[in-house]
Amino acid sequence: MTLSDKAATQLSIAILGTCDTKLQELLYLRSQILSHAEDASITLIDVGRSPISDPAISIPQDDLLQKYGSSNPTDRSTIPRSQVTQTMTECATACLEDLCSKNSIHGVISVGGSSGTSLTSAAMRRALPFLIPKLIVSTMASGDTAPFVGESDITLMYSIVDIAGSNSILNGVLDNAAGGIVGMARAYQKRQLNHSTANNPEANGKQKKTKIGITMFGVTTPCCDKIRAHLTSHHPSTEIYIFHATGHGGRAMERLISSNSLDAIIDLTTSEITDEIVGGFLSAGPHRLEAGLKAGIPYIISVGACEMVNFGPRNTVPQRFEAEGRKVYKHNEAVTLVRANVDESRRIGEFIAKKVRGFGKRSEMVNIMLPVGGMSPLSVKGGDFEDKEADEALFTSIETGLQGTGVSVVRDERDVNDEDFAVGLAERLMGLVEVYEKEMG
């Protein structure tokens, strides 16, 4: 094997850590990675506040600041404590982006408490695309992890004990983590080595797949399942990606759209918009819908589950809804639903129309499908959330807001989980895909 062949096949793993406070633990983690993959190349990146010297540190803190810092401070004492995390996060992000652009890493691992986890998780989220292994051993892994994981595929491992010193429990956790990142990195490396063939349809004799994203909730699962089954059986050149509309699911889909990883969308379940407007727990933020519209790809938008606001257990529902006599439904022990009223429904429709008008790159590629028979099993005739006045406010605000845009807005008398409605969505999307592909050559 030549040196170039070895470089191409050598496993490369980056370790992010605050060496001024966690050097002993980081060095132990490094040694355990090498025990599982003795030929691995390890890049230990110091993201600590104070500089520290050790031959195992590949990128010392001062080098990180000089190469990747925006202001390149020579005197670290000039950095206010309140800005340290932000500064080191920016530097770590730039460093990981650099390594990633050069295909120099197959996985990234970190250890830390609250500050370290906040810093390294932010760098991983911002710099690394989906599927590059990202593992953090953290004291914060057993709790609300949303601020750390977001819509990324970061894996968190609870440290059991604090990451301080050396003991059999912590050493066991770090050894497991080392084995974990080695295994994940090897799997990623293997895919990368096969990447050129897998992404060259002519070379492997396979037809290029059209990648379709679909948003789903428990109450829209029958529709989603029918769409997926129909596309798989009638359009085998498609590959289906389902996103759970939990806030992070919508953001994950839109991140993939922005990175040109999805070709077409059936945004069946846009309930994240309802949570954004009304204050529910599962909002995807104020920029929902924008990525698909900006991309100009075939994009069908529906209003599945848009009549419901999501909260946690019953005691998390704000008192104002109880005082207003709102319809409340216990979905399960962890999720309670509140019916959106007429005014909120109107605002949800206005949100959708405003996004389509403001960000729609190609109006002919956008279709709006309104299931008049019910947006979920709860709002069909006789359902717990049946409210025709609120439904009408939603539908009318969308129609009014999109008049004169060239965007097709269709009222369908069936409910969202009607099998024929699902098949209609699938075929409508594939019609748009056919036109789009012909135009794009």
Secondary structure, 3 states (H helix, E strand, C coil): CCHHHHHHHCCEEEEEECHHHHHHHHHHHHHHHHHHCCCCEEEEEECCCCCCCCCCCCECHHHHHHHHCCCCCCCHHHCCHHHHHHHHHHHHHHHHHHHHHCCCCCEEEEEECHHHHHHHHHHHHHHCCCCCCEEEEECCCCCCCHHHHCCCCCEEEECCCCCCCCCHHHHHHHHHHHHHHHHHHHHHHHHHHCHHHHCCHHHHCCCCCEEEEEEECHHHHHHHHHHHHHHHHHCCCEEEEEEECCCHHHHHHHHHHHCCCCCEEEEEECHHHHHHHHCCCCCCCCCCCHHHHHHCCCEEEEEECCCEEEECCHHHCCHHHHHCCCCEEECCCCCEEEECCHHHHHHHHHHHHHHHHHHCCCHHHEEEEEECCCCCCCCCCCCCCCCHHHHHHHHHHHHHHCCCCCCEEEEECCCCCCHHHHHHHHHHHHHHHHHHHHHHC
